[in-house]
Amino acid sequence: MPRPVWSGAISFGLVTIPIKVLPATESHNISFHQVHEKDGGRIRYQKVCMLDEKVLSQDEIGRGYEVAKDKVIPITDAELDAMPLPTAKAIEIVAFVPASSIDPIRIGDSYYLAADGQVAAKPYKLLREALGRSARVAIAKFAWHNRERLGLLQVLEGDVIALHAMRWPDEIRDAAAVAPPATDIDDSEVDGAVALIDAMTTEDLTQFRDEYRTALEELISAKTEHREPQPVGAAPEAAGGEVVDLMAALNASVEQARATRGESGEHATVHEMPRPKKTAAKKTAAKKTTEKKTPARKTRKAG
């Protein structure tokens, strides 16, 4: 079990629920040190004052806010500690909303909330059952690193309440600035894209792996053992330029997705490009051609 990163209580009206906050995720990133390429020596970073060029220790360093160029106002720890922070030791629930109303772009890091002691078990279960029955999530305020934050409380599988850090509304940039220009799309093209979505649909996300990290681990292992690294997979080909035939690309993608999942291509939902309409002149020519090829039927005389 991971170590708690914070402890306090959930404030639910007049109900208090002692809890511990545990990280819900863990990073498997491989980190590197910076070294001198010539001799492999580690690179050292020092904190130096720009005025007297003196190397400073951590206890000599404070905070400052730049209000103008070359003008910084110092802010002390005592002044920050005196700031009002009512949620310093509590996750205060302030509202309940439907889960579908939450924009995913506002969701940040996630944490598990564990009941702290036997006395917290009953109110913890009460909040958990109420959230599940109401089909809503709780919006809460809490303090983190001397800053008040917004959070979302949600019941997960396994009967655990999770806390998702949220961004404040004014921290979300306007998406209209990056919206693509208006363009026309045929229904057949949309159908082709839907067919591709269907072919790529899955409920099992455990099948995906970090192939880059696997290759990097093999490289490090090989260099440690003074051997050549074993190939762990080919790099994907770079995406091409402009797509000339969008429908053809969708059809090929559907077939590729089906083949990857081991499905027969004959079951793939591939939509053909709409055929061009025949003009009146072409229709007349086609009719004449048909009449020439079809022999006239002989009529039988009455006996």
Secondary structure as UniProt FT lines:
FT   STRAND          6..12
FT   TURN            13..14
FT   STRAND          15..23
FT   TURN            37..39
FT   TURN            50..52
FT   HELIX           58..60
FT   STRAND          63..68
FT   TURN            69..70
FT   STRAND          71..75
FT   HELIX           77..81
FT   TURN            86..89
FT   STRAND          90..98
FT   HELIX           99..101
FT   HELIX           104..106
FT   STRAND          107..115
FT   HELIX           118..120
FT   HELIX           121..134
FT   STRAND          136..143
FT   STRAND          148..156
FT   TURN            157..159
FT   STRAND          160..166
FT   HELIX           169..171
FT   HELIX           175..178
FT   HELIX           187..200
FT   TURN            206..207
FT   HELIX           211..224
FT   TURN            225..226
FT   HELIX           246..260
FT   TURN            261..262
FT   HELIX           265..267
FT   HELIX           280..293
//
